[in-house]
Amino acid sequence: MRPRLSIALHAVSVRRGGKWALRDVSWQLEPGERWALLGENGAGKTQLLKLLSGAVWPTPADSRDATAARAARIYRRGGEQLELIEAKPLMAYIGGELQDKYARYGWNLPVHALVATGLHGTDLLMNPITAHDAAQVAKVLNRCGLRRYARREFLTLSYGEKRLALLARALVQDPDWLLLDELYNGLDRHYRRRIDAVLDAARRRGTSWVATAHRAMDVPRGTRLVLSLAAGLVRSRERLSRALLQQLTRRAAEPPRVHTFRARPNLKAPGRKDRAGPVLVALSDVDLYVEYRAVLKHVNWRLRRGEHWAVFGANGAGKSSFLKLLYGDLAPALGGQILRAGCPPGTHISEWKRRVGLVSPELQTTYLVELSLLELVASARYSSIGLADEMTRSDERNARKWLEFFELLPFAKRRPRELSYGQLRRALIARAMAADARILLLDEPLTGLDPGQRAGMKRLLQRLMGRRVTVVAAVHHAEDLPRGITHSLHLHNRRATVTDF
């Protein structure tokens, strides 16, 4: 067996956006170890993974001393010290940010070509695939259960299929270390089991990993060690115990009593269920196609004021597409009909979108652009990606109010790329509320949030529902729903079925 890579960090610090993301981190990672990396949103987990991978450089105490920066991060293999350029091919990073990158730039490679890029550590295929490369790609596709998707374009895959394809891309280079950033986020039970099986096989071949997680269910099987971060500092190192997993499980299931967000006096908690009011959206015999593929067939459904719906379904069942249909980004096929209250036929869809807030992973991908957090939230009033004109004083006051409400005002000048994944998700919900939305369409709204943030967000949603804001939330886990949900819809096999909640 070939010698495997070890990584040493010695008093490493990283400064991002004018603030310290990591401070004096020392950590020794040995071949065969498998670590969970824990910490709240903004603790520095993603930056630490990027530091290990070489995508982020240490910030030296003396900015003129580049030698000090190189000495703080040491790679060795079999007793031989390696330069970063030699160590990089032995590590593979996977996470939502990488998945978002392909969607953001429209890089729609066939799956076999996407996996082949992993052999060279590039985002795109720079050279033709050789016969040897093709054999390696075919082998890993088979191992990941993706052989029948080899010719499919990456962006046409379901969320779970995309995550598996990126895992195959990482494994094709047979890395010593997998750097897994919230790998299980947004995945249903089926895809979690499939990824578990792929990681089990990698572990038996000697692959090590570092995996960030907020929940016990998101810690990969076979993980044995834990590093915990708080505000960029190492809080603890310990062996992963059953007691620690139980603690994570309890935190994930905590009722939303304590939260980090500031309450507004005029947001009352919901009391008894309101009687169903007038119809807000009506779907009649709707068929929905996306990229010429049938997603939903013969859907008949009504959303009334006073109702709050949970939408369930496996990855690829059409939950995200259903919310886009309600929002107006997708339209029914010929023969179906969608009616929206206050918007008679012929009304421009922007009129409807001013009343509706949409929060989704795809929207988060879109907003990784060069604008400030303040501009991001202010753009809600115009249902736009960014601002075409300078914001008015009214726009700025409104945006600052909601940034303060979500405790994001200190980050108002930061770019989305300078925020943690969870912080950006909170900012997008702030954007939805800044538009004074009366309907909130939420696609996995708590993905990427730590337990405290999830509890706070559920409490906020409860209060909004009590103020007659109608909520439609697509989730995998019922624990991610606020109290007050009145109905549920299950999507399966292109059909929509109303179920008991």
C-alpha positions as CSV (number, residue, x, y, z in Angstrom):
1,M,0.0,0.0,0.0
2,R,1.3,3.4,-0.9
3,P,2.2,5.9,1.8
4,R,-0.7,8.4,2.6
5,L,-0.7,12.1,3.2
6,S,-0.4,13.7,6.6
7,I,-1.3,17.4,7.2
8,A,0.0,19.6,10.0
9,L,-1.2,23.1,10.9
10,H,0.8,25.1,13.3
11,A,-0.7,28.3,14.8
12,V,-2.4,29.1,11.5
13,S,-4.6,32.2,11.1
14,V,-6.8,33.3,8.2
15,R,-8.2,36.8,7.7
16,R,-11.2,37.3,5.4
17,G,-13.2,40.4,4.7
18,G,-11.3,42.4,7.3
19,K,-12.1,39.9,10.1
20,W,-10.3,36.8,11.5
21,A,-12.0,33.7,10.2
22,L,-9.4,31.4,11.9
23,R,-7.0,32.2,14.8
24,D,-4.0,30.2,15.9
25,V,-5.3,26.8,14.7
26,S,-2.9,23.9,15.3
27,W,-4.0,20.5,14.1
28,Q,-2.3,17.2,13.2
29,L,-4.1,14.9,10.7
30,E,-2.7,11.5,10.2
31,P,-3.4,8.9,7.5
32,G,-6.4,6.7,8.3
33,E,-8.1,9.3,10.5
34,R,-11.6,10.4,9.9
35,W,-12.7,13.7,11.5
36,A,-16.0,15.5,12.1
37,L,-15.6,19.3,12.1
38,L,-18.2,20.9,14.3
39,G,-19.2,24.5,15.0
40,E,-21.9,27.1,14.6
41,N,-22.4,29.1,11.4
42,G,-19.5,31.5,11.0
43,A,-17.2,29.4,13.3
44,G,-14.7,28.9,10.4
45,K,-15.4,25.3,9.3
46,T,-15.5,26.0,5.6
47,Q,-12.4,28.2,5.7
48,L,-10.5,25.5,7.6
49,L,-11.4,23.0,4.9
50,K,-10.2,25.4,2.2
51,L,-7.0,26.0,4.2
52,L,-6.3,22.3,4.3
53,S,-7.0,21.9,0.6
54,G,-4.7,24.8,-0.3
55,A,-7.5,26.9,-1.7
56,V,-7.0,29.5,1.1
57,W,-3.6,30.7,2.3
58,P,-2.7,31.4,5.9
59,T,-2.5,35.0,6.9
60,P,1.0,35.5,8.4
61,A,1.4,37.6,11.6
62,D,3.8,39.7,9.5
63,S,2.2,40.2,6.1
64,R,5.7,40.8,4.6
65,D,6.9,37.3,5.8
66,A,5.7,34.8,3.1
67,T,8.0,32.1,4.5
68,A,6.1,32.1,7.8
69,A,2.8,31.4,5.9
70,R,4.3,28.4,4.1
71,A,5.8,27.0,7.3
72,A,2.4,27.0,9.1
73,R,1.0,24.4,6.8
74,I,3.0,21.2,6.3
75,Y,2.2,18.2,4.1
76,R,4.1,14.9,4.4
77,R,3.9,11.5,2.7
78,G,6.0,8.6,4.0
79,G,8.3,11.0,5.9
80,E,8.9,13.2,2.8
81,Q,7.7,16.8,3.0
82,L,5.7,17.9,-0.1
83,E,5.1,21.2,-1.7
84,L,1.4,22.3,-1.9
85,I,1.4,21.7,-5.7
86,E,2.3,18.0,-5.0
87,A,-0.1,17.6,-2.1
88,K,-3.2,19.1,-3.8
89,P,-3.9,16.1,-6.1
90,L,-4.1,14.0,-2.9
91,M,-7.0,16.0,-1.5
92,A,-10.5,16.4,-2.9
93,Y,-13.1,19.0,-1.7
94,I,-16.8,18.5,-2.0
95,G,-19.6,20.7,-0.8
96,G,-22.6,22.8,-1.7
97,E,-20.4,25.7,-2.8
98,L,-18.8,23.5,-5.5
99,Q,-22.2,22.3,-6.6
100,D,-23.5,25.9,-6.7
101,K,-20.5,26.9,-8.8
102,Y,-21.5,24.7,-11.8
103,A,-25.0,26.0,-11.7
104,R,-23.9,29.7,-11.4
105,Y,-21.7,29.5,-14.5
106,G,-23.9,27.2,-16.4
107,W,-21.2,24.5,-16.7
108,N,-23.4,21.7,-18.0
109,L,-20.9,19.0,-18.7
110,P,-22.0,15.4,-19.3
111,V,-21.5,13.4,-16.1
112,H,-18.6,11.3,-17.5
113,A,-16.8,14.5,-18.5
114,L,-17.5,16.1,-15.1
115,V,-16.0,13.1,-13.3
116,A,-13.0,13.1,-15.7
117,T,-12.1,16.7,-14.5
118,G,-11.4,15.2,-11.1
119,L,-8.4,13.4,-12.6
120,H,-6.7,16.8,-13.3
121,G,-8.1,18.9,-10.5
122,T,-9.9,21.4,-12.9
123,D,-13.4,22.6,-13.1
124,L,-13.7,22.1,-16.8
125,L,-12.3,19.5,-19.1
126,M,-9.1,20.9,-20.6
127,N,-8.0,17.9,-22.7
128,P,-9.7,15.0,-24.5
129,I,-10.5,12.0,-22.3
130,T,-7.9,9.3,-23.0
131,A,-8.8,5.6,-23.0
132,H,-7.1,5.2,-19.5
133,D,-9.1,8.2,-18.2
134,A,-12.3,6.7,-19.6
135,A,-11.6,3.4,-17.8
136,Q,-11.1,5.1,-14.5
137,V,-14.2,7.2,-14.9
138,A,-16.3,4.2,-15.8
139,K,-15.0,2.3,-12.8
140,V,-15.9,5.1,-10.3
141,L,-19.3,5.7,-12.0
142,N,-20.1,2.1,-11.5
143,R,-19.0,2.2,-7.9
144,C,-21.3,5.2,-7.2
145,G,-24.3,3.7,-9.1
146,L,-24.2,6.4,-11.8
147,R,-23.3,4.4,-14.9
148,R,-26.7,5.0,-16.5
149,Y,-26.2,8.8,-16.1
150,A,-22.8,8.9,-17.8
151,R,-24.2,10.9,-20.8
152,R,-26.7,13.0,-18.9
153,E,-25.9,16.7,-18.5
154,F,-24.9,17.6,-15.0
155,L,-27.4,20.4,-14.5
156,T,-30.4,18.2,-15.5
157,L,-29.7,15.8,-12.6
158,S,-31.7,15.9,-9.4
159,Y,-30.1,17.5,-6.3
160,G,-29.0,14.1,-4.9
161,E,-27.7,12.9,-8.3
162,K,-25.6,16.0,-8.5
163,R,-24.1,15.4,-5.1
164,L,-23.3,11.8,-6.0
165,A,-21.7,12.9,-9.3
166,L,-19.4,15.3,-7.4
167,L,-18.5,12.6,-5.0
168,A,-17.5,10.4,-8.0
169,R,-15.5,13.3,-9.3
170,A,-13.6,13.5,-6.0
171,L,-13.0,9.7,-5.8
172,V,-11.8,9.2,-9.4
173,Q,-8.4,10.6,-8.4
174,D,-8.2,8.2,-5.5
175,P,-7.4,10.9,-2.9
176,D,-5.8,10.3,0.4
177,W,-8.2,12.9,2.0
178,L,-11.8,13.8,1.3
179,L,-12.8,17.3,2.6
180,L,-16.6,17.1,2.9
181,D,-18.4,20.4,3.5
182,E,-22.0,19.6,4.7
183,L,-22.1,16.7,2.3
184,Y,-25.5,15.4,3.3
185,N,-27.3,18.8,3.2
186,G,-30.5,18.6,1.1
187,L,-30.4,14.9,0.6
188,D,-33.2,12.4,1.3
189,R,-32.8,9.1,3.1
190,H,-32.3,7.2,-0.2
191,Y,-29.3,9.3,-1.3
192,R,-27.9,9.4,2.2
193,R,-27.7,5.6,2.2
194,R,-26.1,5.6,-1.2
195,I,-23.4,8.0,-0.1
196,D,-22.9,6.1,3.1
197,A,-22.2,3.0,1.0
198,V,-19.7,4.9,-1.3
199,L,-17.9,6.3,1.7
200,D,-17.7,2.9,3.4
201,A,-16.0,1.5,0.4
202,A,-13.6,4.5,0.3
203,R,-12.8,4.0,4.0
204,R,-11.9,0.3,3.3
205,R,-9.5,1.5,0.6
206,G,-7.7,3.7,3.2
207,T,-9.3,7.1,2.4
208,S,-9.3,9.6,5.3
209,W,-11.8,12.5,5.6
210,V,-12.7,15.7,7.4
211,A,-16.5,16.3,7.3
212,T,-18.3,19.4,8.6
213,A,-21.7,18.8,10.2
214,H,-24.4,20.3,12.3
215,R,-26.5,17.2,13.0
216,A,-25.6,13.7,14.2
217,M,-27.2,12.3,11.0
218,D,-24.7,14.3,8.9
219,V,-21.6,12.7,10.5
220,P,-20.5,10.0,8.0
221,R,-20.3,6.5,9.3
222,G,-16.8,5.5,10.3
223,T,-15.9,8.9,11.7
224,R,-13.9,8.5,14.9
225,L,-12.6,12.0,15.9
226,V,-14.0,15.4,16.4
227,L,-12.6,19.0,16.2
228,S,-14.9,21.7,17.4
229,L,-14.5,25.4,16.4
230,A,-16.0,28.5,18.0
231,A,-15.4,32.0,16.5
232,G,-12.4,30.8,14.5
233,L,-10.7,29.2,17.5
234,V,-10.2,25.5,18.3
235,R,-12.5,24.7,21.2
236,S,-11.9,21.0,21.6
237,R,-10.4,17.8,20.2
238,E,-11.9,14.5,21.2
239,R,-13.0,11.1,20.2
240,L,-16.5,10.8,18.7
241,S,-18.6,9.2,21.3
242,R,-22.2,8.1,21.5
243,A,-22.9,10.7,24.1
244,L,-21.7,13.5,21.7
245,L,-23.9,12.2,18.9
246,Q,-26.9,12.1,21.2
247,Q,-26.1,15.7,22.2
248,L,-26.1,16.8,18.6
249,T,-29.4,14.9,18.0
250,R,-31.0,16.6,21.0
251,R,-29.8,20.1,19.8
252,A,-31.3,19.5,16.4
253,A,-34.7,18.5,17.9
254,E,-34.8,21.4,20.4
255,P,-38.1,23.3,20.3
256,P,-37.6,26.9,19.2
257,R,-37.6,28.6,22.6
258,V,-34.2,30.2,22.6
259,H,-33.1,32.0,19.5
260,T,-30.4,34.5,18.4
261,F,-32.7,36.8,16.5
262,R,-34.2,40.0,17.9
263,A,-37.9,39.8,18.4
264,R,-40.2,42.5,17.0
265,P,-43.0,43.6,19.4
266,N,-45.6,43.5,16.7
267,L,-44.9,39.9,15.6
268,K,-47.3,37.8,17.6
269,A,-47.0,34.0,18.0
270,P,-49.7,32.1,16.2
271,G,-52.7,31.0,18.3
272,R,-55.5,28.8,17.1
273,K,-55.7,28.0,13.4
274,D,-57.5,30.7,11.4
275,R,-60.4,29.6,9.3
276,A,-59.4,29.1,5.6
277,G,-59.7,32.3,3.8
278,P,-59.9,33.2,0.1
279,V,-57.9,31.2,-2.5
280,L,-54.5,32.7,-3.1
281,V,-53.3,30.2,-5.8
282,A,-55.2,27.6,-7.7
283,L,-53.8,24.9,-10.0
284,S,-56.1,23.1,-12.4
285,D,-55.0,20.0,-14.3
286,V,-51.4,21.3,-14.4
287,D,-48.6,19.4,-16.2
288,L,-45.1,20.7,-15.6
289,Y,-42.0,20.1,-17.8
290,V,-38.5,21.2,-17.0
291,E,-35.8,20.8,-19.7
292,Y,-38.3,18.7,-21.7
293,R,-38.7,16.3,-18.8
294,A,-42.1,15.7,-17.2
295,V,-41.9,16.7,-13.5
296,L,-45.6,16.9,-12.4
297,K,-48.7,15.6,-14.1
298,H,-52.4,16.4,-13.6
299,V,-52.0,18.5,-10.4
300,N,-55.1,20.1,-8.9
301,W,-54.4,22.1,-5.8
302,R,-55.5,25.1,-3.9
303,L,-53.7,27.4,-1.4
304,R,-55.9,29.5,0.8
305,R,-55.1,32.3,3.2
306,G,-54.7,30.9,6.7
307,E,-53.3,27.6,5.4
308,H,-49.6,26.7,5.8
309,W,-48.3,23.8,3.8
310,A,-45.4,21.4,4.0
311,V,-44.2,19.8,0.8
312,F,-42.5,16.5,1.0
313,G,-40.8,14.3,-1.6
314,A,-37.6,12.5,-2.4
315,N,-34.7,14.2,-4.3
316,G,-35.9,14.6,-7.9
317,A,-39.7,14.4,-7.0
318,G,-40.2,18.0,-8.1
319,K,-40.4,20.0,-4.8
320,S,-38.2,22.9,-6.1
321,S,-40.0,23.0,-9.4
322,F,-43.4,23.1,-7.7
323,L,-42.3,26.2,-5.7
324,K,-40.9,27.8,-8.9
325,L,-44.3,27.2,-10.5
326,L,-46.1,28.9,-7.6
327,Y,-43.6,31.8,-7.7
328,G,-43.9,32.3,-11.5
329,D,-40.5,31.2,-12.7
330,L,-42.0,28.1,-14.4
331,A,-45.3,27.9,-16.3
332,P,-47.8,25.0,-16.7
333,A,-47.8,23.1,-20.0
334,L,-50.6,23.9,-22.5
335,G,-53.9,22.8,-21.1
336,G,-53.2,23.4,-17.5
337,Q,-54.1,26.6,-15.6
338,I,-52.7,28.5,-12.6
339,L,-54.7,31.4,-11.1
340,R,-53.2,33.9,-8.7
341,A,-55.3,36.1,-6.5
342,G,-55.2,39.8,-7.5
343,C,-53.5,39.0,-10.8
344,P,-56.0,38.4,-13.6
345,P,-54.8,36.9,-16.8
346,G,-52.5,39.3,-18.7
347,T,-51.0,40.7,-15.5
348,H,-47.2,40.9,-15.7
349,I,-45.7,38.2,-13.4
350,S,-43.6,40.9,-11.6
351,E,-46.8,42.1,-9.9
352,W,-47.3,38.7,-8.3
353,K,-43.6,38.4,-7.4
354,R,-43.8,41.6,-5.3
355,R,-46.2,39.8,-3.0
356,V,-44.3,36.5,-2.8
357,G,-40.9,35.7,-1.2
358,L,-38.9,32.8,-2.5
359,V,-35.9,31.3,-0.7
360,S,-34.1,28.4,-2.3
361,P,-30.6,26.9,-2.8
362,E,-30.7,28.0,-6.4
363,L,-31.4,31.6,-5.4
364,Q,-28.4,31.4,-3.0
365,T,-26.3,30.2,-6.0
366,T,-27.5,33.2,-8.1
367,Y,-26.6,35.7,-5.4
368,L,-23.0,34.8,-5.2
369,V,-22.2,37.9,-7.1
370,E,-20.4,41.2,-6.5
371,L,-22.8,43.2,-4.4
372,S,-23.0,44.0,-0.8
373,L,-25.3,42.3,1.7
374,L,-27.2,45.6,2.1
375,E,-27.8,45.7,-1.7
376,L,-28.9,42.1,-1.7
377,V,-31.6,42.7,0.8
378,A,-32.7,46.0,-0.7
379,S,-33.1,44.3,-4.1
380,A,-36.2,42.5,-2.7
381,R,-38.5,45.4,-3.4
382,Y,-37.7,45.1,-7.2
383,S,-37.7,41.2,-7.4
384,S,-34.3,41.6,-9.0
385,I,-30.8,40.1,-8.7
386,G,-29.0,43.1,-7.5
387,L,-30.0,46.8,-8.1
388,A,-30.2,48.4,-11.5
389,D,-30.2,51.9,-9.9
390,E,-28.9,53.3,-6.6
391,M,-31.1,52.3,-3.6
392,T,-33.3,55.0,-2.3
393,R,-33.2,56.1,1.4
394,S,-36.4,54.2,1.9
395,D,-34.8,51.0,0.4
396,E,-31.8,51.4,2.6
397,R,-33.8,51.9,5.8
398,N,-35.9,48.9,5.0
399,A,-32.9,46.7,4.3
400,R,-31.1,47.8,7.4
401,K,-34.2,47.1,9.5
402,W,-34.3,43.5,8.3
403,L,-30.5,43.0,8.5
404,E,-30.7,44.2,12.1
405,F,-33.6,41.9,12.8
406,F,-31.5,38.9,11.6
407,E,-28.4,40.2,13.4
408,L,-26.6,40.7,10.1
409,L,-26.2,44.5,10.2
410,P,-22.4,44.3,11.1
411,F,-22.0,42.4,7.8
412,A,-23.9,44.9,5.7
413,K,-20.9,45.8,3.5
414,R,-19.7,42.3,3.0
415,R,-20.1,40.4,-0.2
416,P,-22.0,37.1,-0.2
417,R,-18.8,35.1,-0.8
418,E,-17.5,36.5,2.5
419,L,-20.4,35.0,4.5
420,S,-20.8,31.5,5.8
421,Y,-23.3,29.3,4.0
422,G,-25.8,29.7,6.9
423,Q,-25.3,33.4,7.2
424,L,-26.1,33.8,3.5
425,R,-29.3,31.6,3.9
426,R,-30.4,34.0,6.7
427,A,-29.7,37.0,4.5
428,L,-32.0,35.5,1.7
429,I,-34.8,35.1,4.2
430,A,-34.2,38.7,5.3
431,R,-34.5,39.6,1.6
432,A,-37.8,37.8,1.3
433,M,-39.2,39.7,4.3
434,A,-37.9,43.1,3.1
435,A,-40.3,42.8,0.2
436,D,-43.2,42.6,2.7
437,A,-44.1,39.3,1.2
438,R,-47.6,37.9,2.2
439,I,-46.6,34.4,0.9
440,L,-43.3,32.7,1.7
441,L,-42.1,29.9,-0.6
442,L,-39.3,28.1,1.2
443,D,-37.1,25.4,-0.4
444,E,-35.2,23.7,2.4
445,P,-34.9,27.0,4.3
446,L,-32.9,25.6,7.2
447,T,-30.3,23.8,5.2
448,G,-26.8,24.9,6.3
449,L,-28.0,26.4,9.7
450,D,-26.7,25.2,13.0
451,P,-29.2,24.1,15.7
452,G,-29.4,27.5,17.4
453,Q,-30.1,29.2,14.0
454,R,-32.6,26.6,13.1
455,A,-34.5,27.1,16.3
456,G,-34.5,30.8,15.8
457,M,-35.7,30.6,12.3
458,K,-38.5,28.3,13.2
459,R,-39.6,30.7,15.9
460,L,-39.5,33.6,13.4
461,L,-41.6,31.6,10.9
462,Q,-44.1,30.8,13.6
463,R,-44.5,34.5,14.4
464,L,-44.8,35.4,10.7
465,M,-47.6,32.8,10.3
466,G,-49.3,34.4,13.2
467,R,-49.3,37.7,11.2
468,R,-51.1,36.1,8.3
469,V,-48.0,35.4,6.2
470,T,-48.8,32.2,4.3
471,V,-45.9,29.7,4.4
472,V,-45.3,26.9,1.9
473,A,-42.1,25.0,2.9
474,A,-40.4,22.1,1.0
475,V,-38.4,20.0,3.4
476,H,-36.9,16.5,3.8
477,H,-37.1,16.5,7.6
478,A,-40.3,17.2,9.5
479,E,-38.1,18.6,12.4
480,D,-37.3,21.6,10.1
481,L,-40.9,22.8,10.0
482,P,-42.2,25.5,12.3
483,R,-45.2,24.8,14.5
484,G,-48.4,25.9,12.8
485,I,-48.2,23.9,9.6
486,T,-51.8,22.9,8.7
487,H,-51.5,20.8,5.6
488,S,-49.0,18.6,3.7
489,L,-48.5,17.7,0.1
490,H,-46.5,14.7,-1.0
491,L,-44.9,14.6,-4.4
492,H,-44.1,11.1,-5.9
493,N,-43.9,9.7,-9.3
494,R,-45.0,13.0,-10.9
495,R,-48.1,13.1,-8.8
496,A,-49.2,15.4,-6.0
497,T,-51.1,13.9,-3.1
498,V,-52.6,15.8,-0.1
499,T,-51.7,13.9,3.1
500,D,-52.5,14.2,6.7
501,F,-50.1,16.4,8.8
